[in-house]
Amino acid sequence: MKFNFNKKSVQTLLKMAMFVILTAAVIELFPSDDKLDFNYEEGKSWAYDALTAPFDFLPLKPEKEIERERNQLLNNFVPYFSLDTAIASEQIQKLKNSLANEDEFTRNLVTKQFSKVYERGIISIDDLNQLAKNNLTQINCILPNRESKRLNISSLYTQKTAYEAILTASPQIYSLMNDYNLNLYLTENVKYDSLASESSKNELLKGLSQTTGMVYSGEKIIDKGEIITPEIYAKIHSLSIEYDKRHINMQKSPFEIIGELILVLLFITLLFSYIYVFRPRIYDSFSNLFFIALIILLIVAITSLIIRFSTFSIYIIPFTLLPVIIRVFFDSRTALFSHIVTVLILTLIVDNPFQFVILQITAGMTAVANMKDLTQRSQLAQTALYVFICYFVTYTGLEFIKEGHSLANVHLMMLIFLLISSFMMLFAYILIYFIEKIFGLVSSITLVELTNINSDFMIGFAEKAPGTFQHTLQVSNLATEAAKAINANALLVRTGALYHDIGKSLHPEYFTENQTDGNNPLLELDYADAAKLIMAHVADGVQMAKKQHIPEQIINFIITHHGTSKTKYFYNSFINANPNITPDDAAFTYPGPRPNTKETAILMMVDAVEARSHSLQEYTVESIDAMVEDMIDSQIADGQFKNAPISFLDVEKVKYILKEKVKSIYHTRITYPKINEEEENKN
């Protein structure tokens, strides 16, 4: 059996493979665990059916209760301080050395008082204030032999009280005050022992139980509509943790997997069917389909990763980036349809799917509605603002319906996540740039940049071929109006029209619109050679466009704006000059291809009509109408629009626009009357 694998059949196989791979990848990205998919918050009502314990487990105490018991235990905690005897010995020895000139009795009297002070202990004023702040009256003092004893704080000295005690102990010591700075030998020797204190504190907290009671299998935890108290919240949270510990959620049942597969297949089939039926231009391009499939897959992957490995809310993900980016490159309906399909897929893995669907679909609709054309940076910022407002209003409404209380029930953290998500839409500009480079797509931003007639390339074009440049400006304006009339891409047509004749700038002297002296060098050549030089402007234009890195979509206008039509002037002249010779049609025919989009078909019609309008003998309503009808009808009869998805109604609308615009361009003016000479002389 022989198979004929042409380009179309290969693309069909690739599209089918992409369809299967996308479905399989989405299913694979789904979290593999069957967790407790509940969205609950303390103080709110339970929105699900009654919850019962599937097994015995110890519920965790509420955080407030644990904190209260912890504080109660720590209230009885006595910190540890160390008594450093080495400091006392060192300071007393220094004191003895300084009293070397005094008699032995005096030296012994002073050192004895210092020894008494150091034995009781000297504590820093900062430590004393901290103990007072904690309402503590005692400390555990660790002695040099590592034994500890309980001391009253009141029995300890500070440097100041120790100095006063020594001076008042004896008049003889007081008399030495002027001769010696006795306070220099007083240093804190009772210091906070952080290691012993923390160890003791941790040992004390070990006795704090994190759980309370027991929840038995089959025991009801909460009923539908019941308010989630701190105790109930702790039980639900404990049940979720116990699920993870027991690894109950590691495997899904086969029926769950089949159900997910059916729904994902359905959603993706609906998207591909829509594109196949209503957007054949997108469907025919494998790269376009791959781009849409890839961006959907990326959104699903990011959501899955957030759910699996992060504690962040999924609402921090900029889901509206998907419709915004698709809208930039395609159309509003495709963008919204793709967004809805993606949201429906994600409802299979997110908590509270009802809230998720309402929030994301309304936000997607808002984003698409505000993205008619992305031609200015401010548009994206404005869209991000509108999306956040939509999020805020929708979320607030849902909370009011669910709770029926007040604005106080709206969680600030949720609004912060939604604000971050909206702000991240601004990254669309960066993504659009990379998408254009990778997939060869053209955004409206790029088209606006290309229509800048003050660019170096356009200025050079105007200088080399001024007549052709004026022709392209006129064609651009006419084509834009025609595109608007039939709902084609006006910005794309405008850009394509500006570049369709750039090849003429290489040899502008061959084209009549650039010939100011009436000398046409082509008239001196053979008809076939002259036709070849005229037709060369298409190939020249393509080379110039590629050198300037002009997108393929714009190059398509260059190679199709003459289609497979003939250079009528030289073709007809050859026949008239050689009536007995059959002309070689290929020598006088543009290589094509024919226009293959609405936009390229519009350009062919407008280009021919604008050029033909300059050859009219007179500009009347009848002559202009006849010229437009004859020019476009001859193109239709020549089969130039066979490959373009343009209807007869569209053609009639384009004809009407061209007739009206050409009439307005070549309108006649009234003749201003002159003053009679005789009357002027009299005056």
Buried (B, 14 or more C-beta within 10 A) or exposed (E): EEEEEEEEEEBEEEBEEBBEEBBEBBBEBBBEBBEBEBBBEBEBBBBBEEBEBBEEBBBBBBEEBBEEBEEEBEEEBBBBBBBBEEBBEBBBEEBBEBBEEBEEEBBEBBBEBBEBBBEBBBBBEEBBEEBEEEEBEBBBBBEEEEEBEEBEBEEBBBBEBBBEBBBEBBEEBEEBEEEBEBBEBBBBBBBBBEEBBEEBBEEBEEEEEEEBEEBEEEEEBBEEEBEBEBBBBBBBBBBBBBBEEEEBBEEBEEEEBEEBBEBBBEBBEBBBEBBBEEBEBBBBBBEBBBBBBBBBBEBBBBBBEBBEEEEEBBBBBBBBBBBBBBBBBBBBEBBBBBBBBBBBBBBBBBBBBEBBBBBBBBBBBBBBBBBEBBBEEEBBEEBBBBBBEBBBEBBBEBBBEBBEEEEEBBEEEBBEBBBBBBBBBBEBBEBBEEBBEEBBBBBBBBBBEBBEBEEEBBEEBBEBBBBBBEBBBBBBBBBBBBBBBBEBBBBBBBBBBBBBBBBBBBBBEBBBBBBEEEEBEBEEBEBBEBBBBBBBBBEBBBBBBEEBEBBEBBBBBBBBBBBBBBBEBBBBBBBEEEEEEEBEEEBBBBEBEBBBBBBBBBBBBBBBBBBBBEEBEEBEEEBBBEBBEEBBEEBEEBEBBEBBEBEEEBBEBBBBBBBEBBBEBBEEEEEEEEEEEEEEEEE
